[in-house]
């Protein structure tokens, strides 16, 4: 597309960039409502459910920096369209999965497509909207679209689970890809780095393996204990690989993540803020979707409806946050948003019980969403505004990496806290008074979905109800513990943001 025409149609192009973002946002959340159905159909354990989520996120996060560099080199629009085709094919494969291992594998492959798509959208946006005020508003709409997609995901996932097989949550990606590709073909302009660096394959390999080992250790620690041999080996490998990654990035002439970017606190502070916000958001959403379905007994659609207000509030807050940042500065907007999110999480931790009414929980969800939404757009704009436009792909990839790494660690760490508490509480069922066979008790320890399935097979109604009551309370206790940790992290993150993030975005001093 002619550059002048591309600029004239930039706001129309932003709509189709929004559809491209929507693909990723939907995939991050629509799956949550299908987890209980997947657990029943494929016999997935709690740990395997985490890997279905984290396998995608890990590959996604680990490849983002490399894919951002590739889009800068070969053309951001071209890279975006290739990524969407690959994502659609892998979504089809995931929908046709017949085992847990197959689904985990296809989800990981989808992560490759996602890693191509997401940084391309933001780098195209940054290269197209050169005026700082226009760029800030465009990024606010980009962030708002992402947040809204995250809210539509549970609602759409719930409706699909109400009427179709769980595979439909992957089939739904296909029409969204088609719309994004057709519109993008005509309204998105091409851009690239005229002086690109070669791709850092060694850095990519070290980051992929290091992150995988790290999160594997965290997830398995929840089931096997922190001192289990496989957990210790995983953490040891992660330390070596990630240390090697850091050393390599400092010394290679063509790093995938130039370390000098971190000298600009507009880049570093905002990256840290996004990582911690996504840590809390992904971790809490992972438990909330299961809480509504498995503990409170709502259908998938009813659960999706109850999660929607959280995403709508986050989307509106993200879209409006550019004006707030212009009025009070990036530092205060981001720090205040994180603090509000932490307050919402602490409120939820105090009121959540197995039988808490929805309205009481919804207040905390919306407060947390308000803070998270207000944080995303100004933090993203801080990252992109601190780097030269010709490195928009790397900047976009860093922004997306912080989101995905934070999300992966949130699901892993908070999921592990939840699972550890759950296991401790349900062990009380194995005291001999209920007469449960060992096989049934192991199924109960496998997760709350398995526990409810066991309860249905128990002929004695009193014993069945005891299993349900105990496991519901155990899951809720684990969710509360995880939410307290997430809230505490938000408070610390707010204070750190006040300390290191500049009040106004510091532009790049030279073309790095």
Legacy VTK file of the C-alpha trace (Angstrom):
# vtk DataFile Version 3.0
C-alpha trace
ASCII
DATASET POLYDATA
POINTS 512 float
0.000 0.000 0.000
1.192 3.532 -0.792
2.532 5.150 2.407
0.437 8.324 1.980
-2.746 6.311 1.428
-1.855 4.111 4.366
-1.523 7.156 6.588
-4.821 8.620 5.373
-6.595 5.360 6.235
-4.792 4.881 9.542
-7.921 4.966 11.713
-9.696 2.425 9.480
-6.545 0.306 9.562
-6.640 0.505 13.355
-10.024 -1.263 13.283
-8.522 -4.285 11.543
-5.463 -4.199 13.760
-8.057 -4.427 16.512
-9.425 -7.641 15.002
-5.879 -9.032 14.955
-5.498 -8.148 18.638
-8.930 -9.633 19.303
-7.695 -13.031 18.119
-5.053 -13.093 20.841
-7.263 -11.592 23.541
-10.047 -14.090 22.838
-7.685 -17.026 22.896
-6.255 -15.963 26.253
-9.644 -16.036 27.974
-12.168 -18.043 25.956
-10.288 -21.214 26.891
-10.780 -20.663 30.639
-14.485 -21.496 30.401
-13.709 -24.713 28.536
-11.225 -26.041 31.133
-13.779 -27.995 33.202
-15.194 -29.615 30.029
-11.686 -30.455 28.806
-10.869 -31.965 32.206
-13.913 -34.236 32.024
-13.591 -35.166 28.337
-9.835 -35.719 28.137
-9.251 -36.632 31.800
-6.850 -33.713 32.325
-5.426 -33.190 35.815
-5.118 -29.778 37.493
-1.438 -29.662 36.494
-2.280 -30.556 32.880
-4.928 -27.832 32.765
-2.235 -25.353 33.775
-0.004 -26.659 30.993
-2.783 -26.258 28.424
-2.796 -22.576 29.401
0.911 -22.131 30.111
2.228 -24.168 27.161
0.770 -21.538 24.838
1.862 -18.604 26.953
5.428 -19.867 27.397
6.088 -20.387 23.699
4.338 -17.105 22.964
6.413 -15.151 25.482
9.717 -16.796 24.617
9.419 -16.109 20.878
8.032 -12.567 20.990
11.378 -10.762 20.927
12.631 -12.848 18.031
9.413 -12.411 16.070
9.434 -8.662 16.729
12.898 -8.467 15.237
11.801 -10.543 12.236
8.819 -8.241 11.585
11.141 -5.218 11.660
13.395 -6.952 9.136
10.958 -8.473 6.626
7.958 -6.161 6.926
5.416 -5.868 9.720
2.262 -6.242 7.633
3.614 -9.263 5.780
4.707 -10.893 9.044
1.287 -10.209 10.589
-0.566 -11.958 7.781
1.743 -14.992 7.823
1.262 -15.254 11.592
-2.521 -15.204 11.281
-2.518 -18.018 8.709
-0.312 -20.165 10.956
-2.441 -19.355 14.015
-5.603 -20.402 12.170
-4.103 -23.739 11.103
-2.918 -24.501 14.643
-6.327 -23.521 16.051
-7.892 -26.079 13.733
-5.431 -28.724 14.969
-6.226 -27.849 18.617
-9.959 -28.196 17.938
-9.383 -31.700 16.587
-7.240 -32.839 19.553
-8.123 -36.248 20.982
-5.804 -36.297 24.022
-4.431 -33.933 26.641
-0.888 -34.219 25.268
-2.089 -33.427 21.762
-3.951 -30.370 23.009
-0.929 -29.140 24.977
1.241 -29.560 21.855
-1.132 -27.781 19.499
-1.604 -24.990 22.033
2.170 -24.545 22.138
2.211 -24.317 18.333
-0.534 -21.692 18.509
1.879 -19.742 20.696
4.222 -19.433 17.714
1.453 -17.832 15.653
0.489 -15.543 18.522
4.115 -14.454 18.902
4.119 -13.386 15.260
0.768 -11.573 15.398
0.786 -9.449 18.552
4.080 -7.500 18.245
3.313 -6.824 14.582
0.045 -5.069 15.498
1.622 -2.651 17.957
4.712 -1.972 15.824
2.476 -1.217 12.809
0.439 1.128 15.001
3.553 2.934 16.268
5.030 3.276 12.773
1.710 4.576 11.411
0.727 7.031 14.157
3.790 9.290 14.389
2.160 12.167 16.303
2.651 11.488 20.062
-0.902 12.497 21.028
-2.458 10.448 18.225
-0.228 7.523 19.071
-1.226 7.670 22.740
-4.922 7.601 21.814
-4.402 4.813 19.269
-2.533 2.740 21.855
-5.319 3.413 24.357
-7.843 2.029 21.845
-5.502 -0.911 21.127
-5.289 -1.682 24.843
-9.034 -1.207 25.238
-9.679 -3.669 22.422
-7.398 -6.200 24.095
-9.219 -5.780 27.405
-12.647 -5.962 25.775
-11.612 -9.103 23.906
-10.547 -10.581 27.214
-14.089 -9.952 28.467
-15.877 -11.192 25.377
-13.797 -14.370 25.611
-15.436 -15.772 28.761
-18.905 -14.780 27.540
-18.319 -16.302 24.123
-16.661 -19.332 25.686
-19.619 -19.802 28.026
-22.130 -19.594 25.170
-20.112 -22.046 23.093
-19.854 -24.477 26.029
-23.614 -24.200 26.516
-24.360 -25.236 22.934
-21.303 -26.954 21.463
-18.288 -29.151 22.186
-15.207 -27.580 23.852
-13.420 -27.679 20.473
-15.614 -24.751 19.383
-13.435 -22.361 21.429
-10.715 -22.993 18.845
-12.937 -23.063 15.766
-14.115 -19.541 16.622
-10.638 -18.210 15.786
-11.085 -18.981 12.095
-13.705 -16.327 11.146
-11.905 -13.671 13.223
-8.676 -14.413 11.331
-10.533 -14.111 8.018
-11.938 -10.662 8.876
-8.576 -9.398 10.117
-6.713 -10.625 7.040
-9.170 -9.282 4.457
-9.438 -5.857 6.083
-5.720 -5.673 6.818
-4.899 -6.441 3.193
-6.517 -3.178 2.070
-6.204 -0.769 5.001
-2.953 -1.528 6.847
0.255 0.011 5.517
3.565 -1.835 5.311
6.604 -0.680 7.298
9.997 -2.103 8.226
13.383 -1.248 9.722
15.572 -0.041 6.867
18.731 -1.102 8.744
17.736 -4.350 10.489
19.986 -6.490 12.649
20.342 -10.222 12.144
18.105 -12.488 14.222
19.537 -13.593 17.587
18.830 -17.331 17.399
21.051 -18.225 20.365
19.263 -15.707 22.581
15.902 -17.087 21.472
16.939 -20.671 22.250
18.259 -19.751 25.713
15.162 -17.765 26.625
12.744 -20.475 25.426
14.441 -23.280 27.357
15.113 -21.165 30.449
11.534 -19.941 30.820
10.149 -23.394 30.135
12.309 -24.954 32.862
11.421 -22.187 35.336
7.636 -22.396 34.982
7.727 -26.202 34.786
9.404 -26.202 38.199
6.777 -23.878 39.675
3.827 -25.889 38.347
5.215 -29.254 39.407
6.126 -27.903 42.863
2.401 -27.513 43.547
1.865 -31.245 43.079
5.189 -32.832 44.083
6.546 -30.330 46.613
9.293 -27.710 46.393
12.048 -30.170 47.283
11.106 -32.887 44.764
14.007 -33.931 42.518
12.291 -32.978 39.255
11.451 -29.533 40.663
14.998 -28.876 41.847
16.452 -30.031 38.507
14.055 -27.716 36.668
14.971 -24.702 38.790
18.674 -25.490 38.443
18.379 -25.673 34.658
16.387 -22.431 34.620
19.051 -20.561 36.611
21.826 -21.732 34.270
19.900 -21.066 31.052
18.533 -17.656 32.039
21.933 -16.552 33.361
23.450 -17.630 30.049
20.750 -15.659 28.231
21.579 -12.513 30.205
25.319 -12.920 29.563
24.776 -13.512 25.856
22.515 -10.464 25.454
25.170 -8.284 27.078
27.970 -9.544 24.809
26.459 -10.361 21.402
26.636 -7.536 18.808
23.044 -8.278 17.675
20.967 -8.993 20.804
17.283 -9.800 20.579
16.866 -7.598 23.663
19.441 -4.751 23.696
20.200 -4.236 27.377
20.837 -0.510 26.932
17.089 -0.055 26.466
16.788 -0.628 30.214
18.765 2.542 30.960
15.617 4.480 30.074
13.292 4.178 33.080
10.280 4.913 30.881
11.031 1.546 29.307
12.108 -0.396 32.404
9.532 0.924 34.862
6.631 0.424 32.475
7.816 -3.086 31.561
7.939 -4.057 35.230
4.498 -2.578 35.867
2.933 -4.501 32.979
4.573 -7.744 34.063
3.133 -7.530 37.569
-0.327 -6.400 36.457
-0.621 -9.312 34.031
0.728 -11.641 36.746
-2.273 -10.770 38.899
-4.818 -10.610 36.073
-4.036 -13.976 34.466
-3.651 -15.756 37.800
-6.942 -14.468 39.205
-8.892 -15.122 35.984
-7.571 -18.701 35.918
-9.142 -19.389 39.314
-12.298 -17.262 38.959
-13.655 -19.119 35.923
-13.321 -22.436 37.785
-14.737 -20.899 40.990
-17.957 -19.832 39.269
-18.447 -23.171 37.515
-17.075 -25.838 39.813
-17.740 -24.259 43.225
-20.833 -22.130 42.679
-22.375 -24.385 40.058
-22.975 -21.885 37.276
-23.057 -23.092 33.681
-20.219 -21.978 31.376
-22.463 -19.298 29.828
-23.588 -18.026 33.222
-19.940 -17.878 34.294
-19.015 -15.929 31.166
-21.762 -13.402 31.829
-20.456 -12.929 35.376
-16.900 -12.310 34.160
-17.975 -9.799 31.483
-18.307 -6.698 33.735
-14.657 -7.075 34.747
-13.471 -6.852 31.142
-15.885 -4.061 30.163
-14.630 -1.914 33.037
-11.023 -2.692 32.081
-11.686 -1.806 28.427
-13.332 1.536 29.267
-10.563 2.388 31.734
-7.898 1.554 29.146
-9.580 3.680 26.468
-9.904 6.678 28.828
-6.484 6.366 30.462
-4.649 8.355 27.759
-6.491 11.506 28.867
-5.746 10.809 32.514
-2.049 10.297 31.777
-1.984 13.582 29.861
-3.503 15.350 32.866
-1.519 13.872 35.783
1.419 12.157 34.083
2.356 8.580 33.277
3.904 7.853 36.686
0.839 8.727 38.768
-1.610 7.126 36.342
0.216 3.783 36.329
0.961 3.744 40.073
-2.607 4.723 41.002
-4.051 2.109 38.637
-1.932 -0.657 40.182
-2.861 0.424 43.704
-6.580 0.422 42.867
-6.205 -3.058 41.362
-4.520 -4.260 44.532
-7.357 -2.831 46.623
-9.892 -4.740 44.543
-7.986 -7.984 45.016
-7.707 -7.519 48.768
-11.447 -6.870 48.947
-12.132 -10.093 47.035
-9.883 -12.062 49.364
-11.909 -10.907 52.350
-15.381 -11.693 50.994
-14.825 -14.825 48.889
-16.346 -18.001 50.315
-17.853 -21.037 48.654
-21.364 -19.527 48.876
-20.618 -15.797 48.474
-23.245 -14.070 46.321
-22.173 -12.821 42.901
-22.884 -9.144 43.593
-20.420 -9.091 46.490
-17.669 -10.689 44.391
-18.443 -8.478 41.362
-17.623 -5.297 43.319
-14.061 -6.482 43.891
-13.703 -7.751 40.324
-14.706 -4.376 38.882
-12.417 -2.406 41.226
-9.483 -4.618 40.227
-10.405 -4.304 36.542
-10.609 -0.515 36.808
-7.064 -0.343 38.102
-5.644 -2.870 35.667
-7.296 -1.184 32.691
-6.020 2.252 33.671
-2.471 0.876 33.879
-2.140 -0.942 30.554
-2.406 1.898 28.024
-0.046 4.479 29.623
2.489 1.746 30.460
2.402 0.500 26.859
2.738 4.044 25.511
5.691 4.603 27.851
7.488 1.568 26.411
6.804 2.472 22.783
7.547 6.176 23.260
10.935 5.446 24.830
12.298 3.664 21.738
13.052 4.844 18.188
10.334 4.125 15.608
12.646 1.932 13.527
12.822 -0.441 16.532
9.039 -0.538 16.962
9.013 -4.316 16.489
11.450 -4.871 19.353
9.577 -2.388 21.556
6.244 -3.993 20.776
7.700 -7.436 21.423
9.065 -6.291 24.793
5.655 -4.906 25.719
4.020 -8.183 24.751
6.723 -10.272 26.419
6.111 -8.559 29.743
2.395 -9.292 29.385
2.872 -12.945 28.523
5.687 -13.703 30.959
3.704 -11.991 33.701
0.614 -13.978 32.705
2.484 -17.279 32.581
4.033 -16.709 35.975
0.690 -15.580 37.365
-1.032 -18.796 36.316
1.952 -20.855 37.497
2.628 -19.177 40.843
-0.930 -18.344 41.875
-2.147 -21.666 40.482
0.490 -23.444 42.566
-0.550 -21.554 45.713
-4.183 -22.459 45.035
-3.321 -26.114 44.382
-1.094 -26.401 47.464
-3.841 -25.095 49.749
-6.398 -27.311 48.023
-4.287 -30.422 48.579
-3.726 -29.586 52.245
-7.460 -29.105 52.864
-8.705 -32.184 50.975
-6.220 -34.457 52.736
-8.649 -34.339 55.676
-10.943 -36.607 53.630
-8.419 -39.421 53.895
-8.942 -40.030 57.618
-10.784 -43.307 57.196
-14.196 -42.066 58.364
-15.653 -41.832 54.837
-14.291 -45.188 53.671
-12.993 -43.833 50.376
-10.867 -46.182 48.259
-7.352 -44.959 47.471
-8.171 -44.513 43.779
-11.115 -42.228 44.580
-9.035 -40.160 46.980
-6.283 -39.694 44.365
-8.905 -38.507 41.889
-10.134 -35.969 44.463
-6.566 -34.696 44.927
-6.287 -34.365 41.146
-8.547 -31.296 41.125
-11.986 -30.015 42.019
-13.532 -31.163 38.726
-12.359 -34.735 39.370
-13.592 -34.498 42.970
-17.111 -33.616 41.853
-17.056 -36.505 39.376
-16.072 -38.853 42.206
-18.913 -37.520 44.343
-21.425 -38.449 41.632
-20.301 -42.073 41.813
-20.712 -42.352 45.602
-23.999 -44.136 46.506
-24.166 -42.648 50.021
-25.591 -39.074 49.704
-23.974 -37.959 52.976
-20.509 -39.034 51.866
-20.994 -37.477 48.423
-22.062 -34.170 49.987
-19.085 -34.251 52.365
-16.747 -34.585 49.390
-18.416 -31.686 47.572
-18.466 -29.393 50.623
-14.857 -30.128 51.570
-13.453 -29.688 48.060
-15.483 -26.513 47.418
-14.146 -24.955 50.613
-10.629 -26.201 49.826
-10.659 -24.647 46.357
-12.046 -21.350 47.661
-9.410 -21.242 50.425
-6.710 -21.768 47.799
-8.180 -19.025 45.620
-8.256 -16.635 48.592
-4.607 -17.353 49.421
-3.617 -16.743 45.800
-5.632 -13.502 45.662
-3.970 -12.179 48.838
-0.548 -12.790 47.283
-1.638 -11.063 44.051
-2.932 -8.058 46.014
0.289 -7.757 47.997
2.316 -7.838 44.786
0.156 -5.034 43.371
0.837 -2.793 46.379
4.600 -3.375 46.096
4.435 -2.779 42.338
2.663 0.541 42.880
5.401 1.737 45.241
8.152 0.597 42.849
6.419 2.419 39.983
6.355 5.647 42.003
10.058 5.235 42.677
11.386 4.499 39.181
8.883 5.487 36.455
9.360 9.049 35.102
6.390 11.408 35.280
6.617 11.988 31.521
7.872 9.634 28.831
11.575 10.034 28.125
12.123 9.792 24.344
15.111 7.852 22.949
18.380 9.807 23.016
19.733 8.095 19.913
18.810 5.419 17.396
19.816 2.208 19.134
LINES 1 513
512 0 1 2 3 4 5 6 7 8 9 10 11 12 13 14 15 16 17 18 19 20 21 22 23 24 25 26 27 28 29 30 31 32 33 34 35 36 37 38 39 40 41 42 43 44 45 46 47 48 49 50 51 52 53 54 55 56 57 58 59 60 61 62 63 64 65 66 67 68 69 70 71 72 73 74 75 76 77 78 79 80 81 82 83 84 85 86 87 88 89 90 91 92 93 94 95 96 97 98 99 100 101 102 103 104 105 106 107 108 109 110 111 112 113 114 115 116 117 118 119 120 121 122 123 124 125 126 127 128 129 130 131 132 133 134 135 136 137 138 139 140 141 142 143 144 145 146 147 148 149 150 151 152 153 154 155 156 157 158 159 160 161 162 163 164 165 166 167 168 169 170 171 172 173 174 175 176 177 178 179 180 181 182 183 184 185 186 187 188 189 190 191 192 193 194 195 196 197 198 199 200 201 202 203 204 205 206 207 208 209 210 211 212 213 214 215 216 217 218 219 220 221 222 223 224 225 226 227 228 229 230 231 232 233 234 235 236 237 238 239 240 241 242 243 244 245 246 247 248 249 250 251 252 253 254 255 256 257 258 259 260 261 262 263 264 265 266 267 268 269 270 271 272 273 274 275 276 277 278 279 280 281 282 283 284 285 286 287 288 289 290 291 292 293 294 295 296 297 298 299 300 301 302 303 304 305 306 307 308 309 310 311 312 313 314 315 316 317 318 319 320 321 322 323 324 325 326 327 328 329 330 331 332 333 334 335 336 337 338 339 340 341 342 343 344 345 346 347 348 349 350 351 352 353 354 355 356 357 358 359 360 361 362 363 364 365 366 367 368 369 370 371 372 373 374 375 376 377 378 379 380 381 382 383 384 385 386 387 388 389 390 391 392 393 394 395 396 397 398 399 400 401 402 403 404 405 406 407 408 409 410 411 412 413 414 415 416 417 418 419 420 421 422 423 424 425 426 427 428 429 430 431 432 433 434 435 436 437 438 439 440 441 442 443 444 445 446 447 448 449 450 451 452 453 454 455 456 457 458 459 460 461 462 463 464 465 466 467 468 469 470 471 472 473 474 475 476 477 478 479 480 481 482 483 484 485 486 487 488 489 490 491 492 493 494 495 496 497 498 499 500 501 502 503 504 505 506 507 508 509 510 511
